[in-house]
Amino acid sequence: DAGITQSPRHKVTETGTPVTLRCHQTENHRYMYWYRQDPGHGLRLIHYSYGVKDTDKGEVSDGYSVSRSKTEDFLLTLESATSSQTSVYFCAISDPGLAGESTDTQYFGPGTRLTVL
Amino acid sequence: QKEVEQNSGPLSVPEGAIASLNCTYSDRVSQSFFWYRQYSGKSPELIMSIYSNGDKEDGRFTAQLNKASQYVSLLIRDSQPSDSATYLCAVIAGGTSYGKLTFGQGTILTVHP
């Protein structure tokens, strides 16, 4: 499972509240990604990180911010949650150093199911 | 036009048959192609990656890539009920930033005994 954990695994919150999701990895992977998965849209990239304090926007970054202050943690924050952000959120990693794999092969964490009421 | 397109299915095949899953992509300079399997309520799990034209085999799975026609397919031989899942095609387009995958919406496969 590439040593990826996500917390919380489930969360219900109310519109307008801030929410932070955490992705934690134990194997020093360089690249980390946040996706959301919705019926009819599939998996879409929100933000990604290519190193500590190095992040960039993905396809659906509006309303989300990220931070990576250390290699093992990549945080996704919804500053003011909206019902449209109800989704399943997946973290993923890739690493040039993974033996036998291309540098761009991604492995996914278990996901967080977020419901915004 | 969506960047990565898959037939959403559901695709139903009998146990022991060959399941054929197809994916087309719009960016002609795409370089890296992946197939993931996702069981209901679980995270995507990598099955195959393919980078060059032709076939790549791994056990019961064969990925086929045709860059001229811009399609990639996945064949599952001797399909089993445990293969029932959603299969996601993902592409890294040429010229994009490192590792930015674009996914299709997935094909639901059902293998019936």
Interface residues (C-beta under 8 A of the other chain):
Chain A: Y31 Y33 G40 H41 G42 L43 R44 L45 Y48 Y50 D56 G58 E59 F90 S94 E101 S102 T103 D104 T105 Q106 Y107 F108 G109 P110 G111
Chain B: S32 F34 Y36 K42 S43 P44 E45 L46 S49 Y51 L88 A90 I92 S97 Y98 G99 K100 L101 T102 F103 G104 Q105 G106
